[in-house]
Amino acid sequence: MSRRRRIPSISLFRRSRQAAILIALLVLLAGLHWWRPDWFEQTPEPRPLSAGAYRIAKVIDGDTFQIVDGNERVRLIGADAPETVKPDHPVEPWGRDAALFTKNFLAGGEVVLQFDGPSRDQYGRILAYAWVGERMLNEELIRDGLARARLAYPYSAAMKERFQRAEKEAKFARRGIWSD
C-alpha cells in the first residue's frame, strides 16, 4: 500500500495567517510602548481640594499662583489679568504690575481658597476665589484696574455683580488698564 502524501488543509493556512497577524500586532504594541510609554499609563484624576487655607509656593502672574499642596496651580475665577508668561506672547501692558500686586497681596504666604462653579479650567488649573483676611484677591485686582472682570464663565451671579461693580469703579477712577 502506498502512502499518500497529505496536502495541508486550508484551515491550517488560516490559523497560520491569524497567528502571524496576532504576532505582528503584539510587536507593534510593544514598539509603541517602547516609543511612547505614557500612552499606556492611566492618568489619575486630580484630587479635588477642599475650601480652606493653603500655603503659597509662588506667584506665576497676576491671576495665577501655585500652592504648596500638590504643586497645584490656582487660577482666579472671574479676573483676567494682562499676560506676562504666555508662551510666544509679549508681556502685555500692566501685566507686570498685576503680577507684582498679586505677589504683594499673597506675601503673607497663606491664602484661603473658596470654590464656585467648575473645579478646573481647560489647562487643569484649580479655579478659586483667593482670600487673605477679609479681602478677595480676584476683586482687588479688578478694583485696582489690573484685571478685567470675566462674566461669561459659570460662577455665582452674586460674585459676577461684585466684580462688575469693582470694574466700574476702576473704569471711573481710570486705574491701571483703564487709565489710557
C-alpha positions as semicolon CSV with decimal commas, in nm:
position;residue;x (nm);y (nm);z (nm)
1;M;0,000;0,000;0,000
2;S;0,141;0,327;-0,096
3;R;0,133;0,608;0,138
4;R;-0,037;0,924;0,015
5;R;0,111;1,250;0,089
6;R;-0,134;1,468;0,269
7;I;-0,189;1,824;0,148
8;P;-0,226;2,081;0,430
9;S;-0,580;2,194;0,469
10;I;-0,697;2,550;0,417
11;S;-0,782;2,583;0,788
12;L;-0,414;2,536;0,875
13;F;-0,327;2,830;0,648
14;R;-0,597;3,042;0,809
15;R;-0,465;2,964;1,156
16;S;-0,111;3,049;1,049
17;R;-0,224;3,377;0,899
18;Q;-0,420;3,466;1,214
19;A;-0,120;3,381;1,431
20;A;0,105;3,598;1,214
21;I;-0,137;3,892;1,241
22;L;-0,157;3,848;1,618
23;I;0,222;3,838;1,649
24;A;0,254;4,149;1,428
25;L;0,003;4,338;1,648
26;L;0,188;4,238;1,965
27;V;0,519;4,352;1,816
28;L;0,355;4,681;1,712
29;L;0,213;4,741;2,062
30;A;0,547;4,657;2,223
31;G;0,715;4,904;1,987
32;L;0,464;5,175;2,073
33;H;0,516;5,110;2,443
34;W;0,892;5,147;2,398
35;W;0,848;5,460;2,186
36;R;0,571;5,629;2,392
37;P;0,525;5,451;2,729
38;D;0,294;5,729;2,853
39;W;0,024;5,609;2,609
40;F;-0,025;5,305;2,829
41;E;-0,030;5,479;3,163
42;Q;-0,356;5,579;3,322
43;T;-0,352;5,946;3,418
44;P;-0,507;5,970;3,764
45;E;-0,785;6,220;3,812
46;P;-0,652;6,517;4,006
47;R;-0,786;6,505;4,357
48;P;-1,023;6,787;4,440
49;L;-0,921;7,038;4,704
50;S;-1,147;7,139;4,985
51;A;-1,207;7,503;5,071
52;G;-0,961;7,628;5,327
53;A;-0,616;7,769;5,392
54;Y;-0,318;7,683;5,170
55;R;0,045;7,790;5,161
56;I;0,168;7,979;4,856
57;A;0,457;7,824;4,661
58;K;0,495;8,103;4,405
59;V;0,309;8,365;4,204
60;I;0,305;8,289;3,832
61;D;0,131;8,604;3,706
62;G;-0,147;8,840;3,807
63;D;-0,427;8,584;3,802
64;T;-0,240;8,257;3,861
65;F;-0,033;8,124;4,151
66;Q;0,088;7,790;4,277
67;I;0,016;7,637;4,616
68;V;0,244;7,401;4,806
69;D;-0,022;7,129;4,837
70;G;0,046;6,908;4,534
71;N;0,213;7,197;4,349
72;E;-0,131;7,280;4,215
73;R;-0,181;7,592;4,005
74;V;-0,472;7,813;4,103
75;R;-0,646;8,041;3,851
76;L;-0,861;8,322;3,989
77;I;-1,229;8,294;3,899
78;G;-1,371;8,592;3,711
79;A;-1,050;8,801;3,696
80;D;-0,838;8,820;3,381
81;A;-0,507;8,998;3,430
82;P;-0,282;9,100;3,139
83;E;-0,043;8,826;3,026
84;T;0,319;8,806;3,141
85;V;0,419;8,440;3,095
86;K;0,212;8,316;2,800
87;P;0,444;8,134;2,554
88;D;0,506;8,313;2,222
89;H;0,316;8,616;2,351
90;P;0,460;8,953;2,452
91;V;0,421;9,083;2,805
92;E;0,103;9,291;2,798
93;P;0,077;9,642;2,944
94;W;0,002;9,633;3,317
95;G;0,088;9,260;3,330
96;R;0,397;9,307;3,547
97;D;0,201;9,542;3,773
98;A;-0,073;9,281;3,814
99;A;0,185;9,009;3,894
100;L;0,355;9,236;4,150
101;F;0,016;9,324;4,305
102;T;-0,065;8,953;4,343
103;K;0,281;8,880;4,485
104;N;0,239;9,157;4,744
105;F;-0,120;9,055;4,822
106;L;-0,008;8,697;4,890
107;A;0,317;8,797;5,066
108;G;0,194;8,652;5,396
109;G;0,240;8,309;5,241
110;E;-0,110;8,181;5,309
111;V;-0,439;8,212;5,121
112;V;-0,789;8,081;5,182
113;L;-0,940;7,925;4,871
114;Q;-1,314;7,921;4,805
115;F;-1,468;7,736;4,511
116;D;-1,766;7,813;4,288
117;G;-1,862;7,650;3,957
118;P;-1,628;7,414;3,771
119;S;-1,331;7,298;3,978
120;R;-1,074;7,323;3,696
121;D;-1,017;7,512;3,374
122;Q;-0,917;7,367;3,036
123;Y;-0,549;7,371;3,144
124;G;-0,610;7,172;3,462
125;R;-0,570;7,469;3,695
126;I;-0,789;7,493;4,005
127;L;-1,048;7,770;3,978
128;A;-1,096;7,962;4,302
129;Y;-1,157;8,284;4,486
130;A;-0,846;8,374;4,689
131;W;-0,896;8,540;5,026
132;V;-0,642;8,699;5,258
133;G;-0,826;8,807;5,567
134;E;-1,142;8,990;5,459
135;R;-1,006;9,085;5,115
136;M;-1,052;8,882;4,797
137;L;-0,763;8,893;4,550
138;N;-0,992;8,844;4,248
139;E;-1,196;9,154;4,337
140;E;-0,899;9,368;4,444
141;L;-0,716;9,307;4,114
142;I;-1,025;9,419;3,924
143;R;-1,083;9,720;4,151
144;D;-0,723;9,837;4,103
145;G;-0,761;9,816;3,724
146;L;-0,512;9,529;3,697
147;A;-0,762;9,273;3,567
148;R;-1,084;9,267;3,371
149;A;-1,398;9,109;3,510
150;R;-1,484;8,793;3,314
151;L;-1,855;8,740;3,347
152;A;-1,923;8,479;3,078
153;Y;-1,797;8,185;3,286
154;P;-2,017;7,972;3,512
155;Y;-1,990;8,106;3,866
156;S;-2,234;8,274;4,103
157;A;-2,440;8,573;3,995
158;A;-2,361;8,750;4,324
159;M;-1,987;8,733;4,254
160;K;-2,040;8,848;3,896
161;E;-2,223;9,156;4,026
162;R;-1,946;9,218;4,278
163;F;-1,677;9,200;4,007
164;Q;-1,881;9,419;3,773
165;R;-1,907;9,689;4,043
166;A;-1,530;9,668;4,105
167;E;-1,461;9,706;3,732
168;K;-1,695;10,007;3,703
169;E;-1,513;10,167;3,997
170;A;-1,173;10,109;3,828
171;K;-1,300;10,249;3,496
172;F;-1,450;10,556;3,662
173;A;-1,128;10,622;3,855
174;R;-0,920;10,546;3,539
175;R;-0,697;10,297;3,721
176;G;-0,449;10,058;3,559
177;I;-0,568;9,922;3,225
178;W;-0,845;10,184;3,223
179;S;-0,605;10,478;3,257
180;D;-0,539;10,529;2,886
